[in-house]
Amino acid sequence: MYLRDVTPDDVDAYVRMRCDPVMMKDLGGPLPRDGMRDKVRRDAAEAAAGTSWIKMIVPDPGTPEVVAGNVCIWAHDEGGEPVSEIGWMVLPEFQGRGLGRLATRTLLEQARDEDRWGDIHAFPATANGPSNGICRSLGFRLLGEIDVDFADRVIHSNHWVITPASDLAP
Ligand SMILES: CC(C)(COP(=O)(O)OP(=O)(O)OC[C@H]1O[C@@H](n2cnc3c(N)ncnc32)[C@H](O)[C@@H]1OP(=O)(O)O)[C@@H](O)C(=O)NCCC(=O)NCCS
């Protein structure tokens, strides 16, 4: 497995991740296809500029055109405070093989090694078993429950945080 920056050519993977009712079950339901080309273009520009880390998961280096999902770290403003957040998605045919956990761990190791992003927060829906499993097993600390906005929806979530330099499980 390796991670690479998203490019404008990743529209198909975005549509499969973000416009699918099963993939988006815990994220408030599928998003419209209409905005996806623009969303990928904006994400690719941010990744190329280094303002956000938006990575596609390539499961097999022998077939670099096959993408299994993505993992991202970005910063946003929360009541005047900068907050770093991580999120991840793995397509159905690649789920349940440890890829989500490995990809998330790989990006957190990069954050630790480059000493970037500070504490990193994650907000999986309370009902999202695998995502909460990723947080628990990588060494995130559970701060409590919180309602978060995602793409204009409100998701009842767990609030996890990790300090990669000290918390990342071996
Ligand atoms: C969440 C998601 C990324 C998980 O990806 P994955 O590659 O299937 O996950 P993994 O195989 O790495 O498993 C992650 C952990 O969850 C555990 N797990 C798997 N299914 C589980 C379930 N139903 N309930 C509880 N834990 C579960 C695994 O055992 C593993 O824990 P471990 O590391 O302690 O063994 C994937 O299901 C997904 O993309 N779902 C749809 C989109 C989404 O919800 N994204 C996350 C938004 S926060």
The ligand as an SDF file (V2000), in Angstrom:
LIG
                    3D

 48 50  0  0  0  0  0  0  0  0999 V2000
  -14.6020    3.1940    8.0110 C   0  0  0  0  0  0  0  0  0  0  0  0
  -13.8050    2.5380    6.9150 C   0  0  0  0  0  0  0  0  0  0  0  0
  -12.8110    3.5280    6.3420 C   0  0  0  0  0  0  0  0  0  0  0  0
  -13.0270    1.3370    7.4860 C   0  0  0  0  0  0  0  0  0  0  0  0
  -12.1070    0.8870    6.5170 O   0  0  0  0  0  0  0  0  0  0  0  0
  -11.5500   -0.6160    6.5260 P   0  0  0  0  0  0  0  0  0  0  0  0
  -10.3530   -0.6530    5.6400 O   0  0  0  0  0  0  0  0  0  0  0  0
  -12.6690   -1.5440    6.2210 O   0  0  0  0  0  0  0  0  0  0  0  0
  -11.1260   -0.7770    8.0660 O   0  0  0  0  0  0  0  0  0  0  0  0
  -10.0740   -1.7850    8.6630 P   0  0  0  0  0  0  0  0  0  0  0  0
  -10.1530   -3.0830    7.9390 O   0  0  0  0  0  0  0  0  0  0  0  0
   -8.7560   -1.0900    8.7350 O   0  0  0  0  0  0  0  0  0  0  0  0
  -10.6510   -2.0060   10.1270 O   0  0  0  0  0  0  0  0  0  0  0  0
  -10.6110   -0.9520   11.0670 C   0  0  0  0  0  0  0  0  0  0  0  0
  -10.8840   -1.4500   12.4660 C   0  0  0  0  0  0  0  0  0  0  0  0
  -12.2960   -1.5920   12.6710 O   0  0  0  0  0  0  0  0  0  0  0  0
  -12.5920   -2.8960   13.1320 C   0  0  0  0  0  0  0  0  0  0  0  0
  -13.9080   -3.2140   12.5930 N   0  0  0  0  0  0  0  0  0  0  0  0
  -14.2210   -3.5920   11.3470 C   0  0  0  0  0  0  0  0  0  0  0  0
  -15.5630   -3.7040   11.2350 N   0  0  0  0  0  0  0  0  0  0  0  0
  -16.0750   -3.3860   12.4530 C   0  0  0  0  0  0  0  0  0  0  0  0
  -17.4020   -3.3050   12.9810 C   0  0  0  0  0  0  0  0  0  0  0  0
  -18.4790   -3.5470   12.2300 N   0  0  0  0  0  0  0  0  0  0  0  0
  -17.5570   -2.9310   14.2720 N   0  0  0  0  0  0  0  0  0  0  0  0
  -16.4870   -2.6670   15.0580 C   0  0  0  0  0  0  0  0  0  0  0  0
  -15.2080   -2.7190   14.5990 N   0  0  0  0  0  0  0  0  0  0  0  0
  -15.0230   -3.0740   13.3130 C   0  0  0  0  0  0  0  0  0  0  0  0
  -11.4780   -3.7400   12.5980 C   0  0  0  0  0  0  0  0  0  0  0  0
  -11.3110   -4.9110   13.3590 O   0  0  0  0  0  0  0  0  0  0  0  0
  -10.2940   -2.8100   12.7600 C   0  0  0  0  0  0  0  0  0  0  0  0
   -9.8740   -2.7410   14.1280 O   0  0  0  0  0  0  0  0  0  0  0  0
   -8.4310   -3.2660   14.5710 P   0  0  0  0  0  0  0  0  0  0  0  0
   -7.4510   -2.3480   13.9030 O   0  0  0  0  0  0  0  0  0  0  0  0
   -8.4530   -3.1230   16.0360 O   0  0  0  0  0  0  0  0  0  0  0  0
   -8.3540   -4.6780   14.0660 O   0  0  0  0  0  0  0  0  0  0  0  0
  -14.7330    2.0250    5.7910 C   0  0  0  0  0  0  0  0  0  0  0  0
  -15.6560    1.1250    6.3540 O   0  0  0  0  0  0  0  0  0  0  0  0
  -15.4880    3.1360    5.1010 C   0  0  0  0  0  0  0  0  0  0  0  0
  -14.9390    3.8350    4.2650 O   0  0  0  0  0  0  0  0  0  0  0  0
  -16.7850    3.2970    5.3830 N   0  0  0  0  0  0  0  0  0  0  0  0
  -17.6190    4.2620    4.7160 C   0  0  0  0  0  0  0  0  0  0  0  0
  -17.1660    5.6960    4.8410 C   0  0  0  0  0  0  0  0  0  0  0  0
  -16.9430    6.1370    6.2510 C   0  0  0  0  0  0  0  0  0  0  0  0
  -17.7400    5.8590    7.1200 O   0  0  0  0  0  0  0  0  0  0  0  0
  -15.8140    6.8340    6.4720 N   0  0  0  0  0  0  0  0  0  0  0  0
  -15.3970    7.2510    7.7730 C   0  0  0  0  0  0  0  0  0  0  0  0
  -15.9680    8.5270    8.1960 C   0  0  0  0  0  0  0  0  0  0  0  0
  -15.3330    8.9310    9.8160 S   0  0  0  0  0  0  0  0  0  0  0  0
  1  2  1  0
  2  3  1  0
  2  4  1  0
  2 36  1  0
  4  5  1  0
  5  6  1  0
  6  7  2  0
  6  8  1  0
  6  9  1  0
  9 10  1  0
 10 11  2  0
 10 12  1  0
 10 13  1  0
 13 14  1  0
 14 15  1  0
 15 16  1  0
 15 30  1  0
 16 17  1  0
 17 18  1  0
 17 28  1  0
 18 19  1  0
 18 27  1  0
 19 20  2  0
 20 21  1  0
 21 22  1  0
 21 27  2  0
 22 23  1  0
 22 24  2  0
 24 25  1  0
 25 26  2  0
 26 27  1  0
 28 29  1  0
 28 30  1  0
 30 31  1  0
 31 32  1  0
 32 33  2  0
 32 34  1  0
 32 35  1  0
 36 37  1  0
 36 38  1  0
 38 39  2  0
 38 40  1  0
 40 41  1  0
 41 42  1  0
 42 43  1  0
 43 44  2  0
 43 45  1  0
 45 46  1  0
 46 47  1  0
 47 48  1  0
M  END
$$$$
